Amino acid sequence: MAGTDSSKGIELKPTPAVILCEPQLGENIGTAARAMANFGLWDLRIVNPRDGWPNERARSAAAKADHVIDRVQVFDRVEDAISDLSLVYATTARSRDMYKPVIGPDEAANHMVPHIGAGQKAGILFGRERWGLNNEEVALCDTIVTLPVEPAFASLNIAQAVLVLAYEWRRAANGAADLPFGGDLGEPAPREQLVGLYEHLEDALDRANYFKVANKRPSMVNNIRSMLGRAKFNVQEIRTFRGIIAALDRRHERPNPYRKKQRQQKKDAE
């Protein structure tokens, strides 16, 4: 998905740490770093990488997520990598012979947001490409996070798993306010303009002889107004809609006897 705005600076806000346990391929480290950067995470920790560190293949696969790659910390043990964290999640798709709460990535993100917001640190532990985490590593964590994957094909690439958790973090931390475009529906149309649209359309429909049965006209008008009201038009949309009506109805200068009679009755009542 394209759309990078190179004019935007990178802001390193407090986010969860991502810990990769004994990753084998530099490419997997790099693509995990790229997934982190997509959603604003930057604290990447690696435990005993097979091919050592630094790794040029990782940097290349990171696709310019250099701010993540440049800050990578390397550890010999999981215990050291998580030593400063007060909340740690273990990601796994396998059941374990131990009692651990099991939650989804959305719930994990919802827990991490206030935890990190209170000045604490949290992290997400990801296992090896071939067999994931062992029980001793899971035992070091507070909670298991798993995804509702297809049981017959449950294995995810490390970067895929990182991407899902990073997305859920971003969603919980920022929500719709962080979407890069859209969201602004414009100034809501005042009721006066909406009523003007109704009357304009009804005049045009009268001239087109749409209301063929006079005694059904009021209920049909009410249905049309209810339908249009649900659209929540803004000011510009009202103008556009009325322009469409005018373009389709070039006979609008012809007087509408029904509307004229209705207005006269209203005037007489006053």
C-alpha positions in Angstrom: 0.0 0.0 0.0 1.7 3.2 -1.2 1.2 6.6 0.4 4.3 7.5 2.3 4.6 11.3 3.0 8.4 11.9 3.1 7.7 15.4 4.4 6.5 14.0 7.7 9.0 13.6 10.5 9.3 10.4 12.5 8.2 10.9 16.1 9.4 8.3 18.6 6.5 8.1 21.0 6.4 5.5 23.8 5.3 2.2 22.3 5.7 -1.5 23.1 9.0 -3.2 22.5 9.1 -6.0 19.9 11.4 -8.9 21.0 12.4 -11.5 18.3 13.7 -14.7 19.9 16.6 -16.3 17.9 15.5 -15.1 14.4 17.3 -17.0 11.6 17.1 -14.8 8.6 18.1 -11.2 8.3 15.2 -10.7 5.9 12.7 -11.6 8.6 14.2 -9.1 11.0 14.1 -6.4 8.3 10.5 -7.1 7.3 9.5 -7.1 11.0 11.2 -3.7 11.4 9.3 -2.4 8.4 6.0 -3.6 9.9 6.8 -1.9 13.1 7.7 1.4 11.3 4.4 1.3 9.4 2.5 1.7 12.7 4.9 3.8 14.7 6.8 1.2 16.7 10.6 1.5 16.9 12.0 -0.5 19.9 13.2 -3.7 18.3 15.1 -6.2 20.5 16.8 -9.3 19.1 17.8 -12.4 21.2 20.7 -14.3 19.8 20.2 -13.9 16.0 21.7 -16.8 14.1 23.5 -14.6 11.5 24.7 -12.0 14.0 24.3 -8.3 14.1 24.4 -5.9 12.2 22.9 -7.6 9.2 22.8 -5.8 5.8 20.1 -8.1 4.6 17.9 -6.9 7.5 18.5 -3.3 6.6 17.7 -3.9 3.0 14.5 -5.8 3.8 13.5 -3.0 6.2 12.8 -0.7 3.2 14.2 2.5 4.7 12.9 1.8 8.3 16.4 2.8 9.3 15.2 4.5 12.5 14.2 1.0 13.7 17.3 -0.9 12.4 19.7 1.7 13.9 18.1 1.3 17.4 18.1 -2.5 17.5 19.4 -4.0 20.8 20.9 -7.4 20.8 20.7 -9.8 23.8 22.0 -13.2 24.6 18.9 -14.2 26.7 15.2 -13.5 26.7 15.5 -12.7 30.4 17.9 -9.8 29.6 15.8 -8.6 26.7 12.7 -8.2 28.8 14.3 -7.2 32.1 13.1 -3.5 32.0 9.5 -4.4 31.0 6.7 -4.7 33.5 4.2 -6.3 31.0 5.2 -8.9 28.5 3.0 -10.8 26.0 4.1 -14.1 24.4 2.8 -14.7 20.9 2.0 -18.3 20.1 -0.6 -20.4 18.2 0.1 -23.6 20.2 -1.6 -24.7 23.4 0.7 -24.9 26.4 0.8 -27.2 29.4 0.6 -24.3 31.8 -1.9 -21.8 33.1 -1.7 -18.6 31.2 -4.4 -16.1 30.3 -5.0 -16.2 26.5 -6.2 -13.1 24.7 -6.4 -11.7 21.2 -4.2 -9.0 19.8 -7.0 -6.3 20.1 -7.3 -7.0 23.9 -3.6 -7.0 24.3 -3.4 -3.6 22.6 -6.2 -2.3 24.8 -4.2 -3.3 27.9 -0.9 -1.9 26.7 -2.2 1.6 25.9 -3.0 2.6 29.5 0.0 0.7 30.8 2.4 2.6 28.6 0.4 5.8 29.1 1.1 5.5 32.8 4.8 5.5 32.2 5.4 1.8 32.3 7.0 -0.4 29.7 5.5 -3.3 27.8 6.7 -5.7 25.2 5.6 -8.5 22.8 7.8 -11.6 22.5 7.9 -13.4 19.1 9.3 -16.9 18.6 11.6 -18.6 16.1 10.6 -19.1 12.5 10.6 -22.9 12.7 9.0 -23.6 16.1 8.2 -20.4 17.9 8.7 -20.0 21.6 9.5 -22.8 24.1 7.6 -23.3 27.3 10.3 -21.7 29.4 10.1 -18.5 27.4 6.3 -18.4 27.6 6.6 -18.9 31.3 8.5 -15.6 31.6 5.5 -13.7 30.1 2.3 -12.5 31.7 -0.2 -13.5 29.0 -0.4 -15.4 25.8 -1.6 -13.5 22.7 -2.9 -15.6 19.8 -4.7 -14.9 16.6 -7.9 -16.6 15.3 -6.0 -18.3 12.5 -7.1 -21.3 10.5 -6.1 -24.4 12.6 -4.9 -26.3 9.6 -2.6 -23.5 8.6 -1.8 -21.6 11.7 1.9 -20.6 11.2 2.5 -17.0 10.5 5.6 -15.3 9.1 7.3 -13.3 11.9 6.7 -10.0 10.0 3.0 -10.9 9.6 2.6 -11.5 13.3 4.4 -8.3 14.1 2.2 -6.4 11.7 -1.0 -7.6 13.3 0.1 -6.6 16.8 1.5 -3.3 15.6 -1.7 -2.5 13.8 -3.8 -3.3 16.9 -1.5 -1.1 19.0 -1.9 1.8 16.6 -5.6 1.4 16.5 -6.0 1.3 20.2 -3.6 4.2 20.8 -4.7 6.6 18.1 -8.0 5.3 16.6 -9.7 7.0 13.7 -8.0 10.4 14.5 -4.8 9.0 13.1 -6.2 8.1 9.7 -4.1 9.9 7.0 -7.1 11.3 5.0 -10.9 11.4 5.1 -13.0 11.7 8.2 -14.0 15.4 7.7 -17.6 15.3 6.4 -17.8 19.1 6.1 -20.2 21.5 7.7 -23.5 19.8 8.5 -26.4 21.3 6.5 -28.8 23.4 8.7 -32.4 22.2 8.7 -33.5 25.2 6.6 -31.3 24.0 3.7 -32.4 20.4 4.1 -36.1 21.5 3.9 -35.3 23.6 0.9 -33.9 20.5 -0.8 -37.0 18.5 0.1 -39.3 21.2 -1.4 -37.1 21.6 -4.5 -37.2 17.8 -5.2 -41.0 17.6 -4.4 -41.7 20.5 -6.8 -39.7 18.6 -9.5 -41.6 15.4 -8.8 -44.9 17.2 -9.0 -44.0 18.6 -12.4 -43.0 15.1 -13.5 -46.4 13.7 -12.3 -44.6 11.3 -9.9 -47.4 11.6 -7.3 -50.1 10.0 -9.5 -52.5 9.4 -6.6 -53.2 12.6 -4.7 -54.2 11.0 -1.3 -50.9 9.0 -1.3 -48.7 12.1 -1.8 -48.3 13.0 1.9 -47.1 9.5 2.9 -44.8 9.3 -0.1 -43.3 12.7 0.7 -42.7 11.7 4.3 -40.9 8.5 3.1 -38.7 10.5 0.7 -37.8 13.0 3.4 -37.0 10.3 5.9 -34.8 8.5 3.3 -32.9 11.7 2.4 -32.6 12.7 6.1 -30.6 9.5 6.9 -28.0 10.6 4.4 -26.8 13.4 6.8 -26.0 15.8 4.0 -23.4 18.6 4.5 -23.8 22.0 3.0 -21.9 21.2 -0.2 -23.8 18.0 -0.8 -27.1 20.0 -0.5 -25.9 22.4 -3.2 -24.8 19.5 -5.4 -28.1 17.6 -5.0 -30.1 20.7 -5.9 -27.9 21.3 -8.9 -28.7 17.8 -10.1 -32.4 18.3 -9.6 -32.3 21.6 -11.6 -30.3 19.9 -14.4 -32.8 17.1 -14.7 -35.8 19.5 -14.4 -35.6 22.4 -16.8 -39.3 23.2 -16.3 -38.9 24.5 -12.8 -39.9 28.0 -13.8 -43.4 26.7 -14.6 -45.7 27.3 -11.6 -46.6 24.4 -9.4 -50.4 24.6 -8.6 -50.2 22.1 -5.8 -47.4 24.0 -4.1 -49.0 27.3 -4.7 -52.3 26.1 -3.1 -50.4 24.6 -0.2 -48.6 27.9 0.5 -51.8 29.8 0.2 -53.5 27.6 2.8 -50.5 28.1 5.1 -50.8 31.8 4.7 -54.5 31.8 5.3 -54.0 29.8 8.5 -51.6 32.3 9.9 
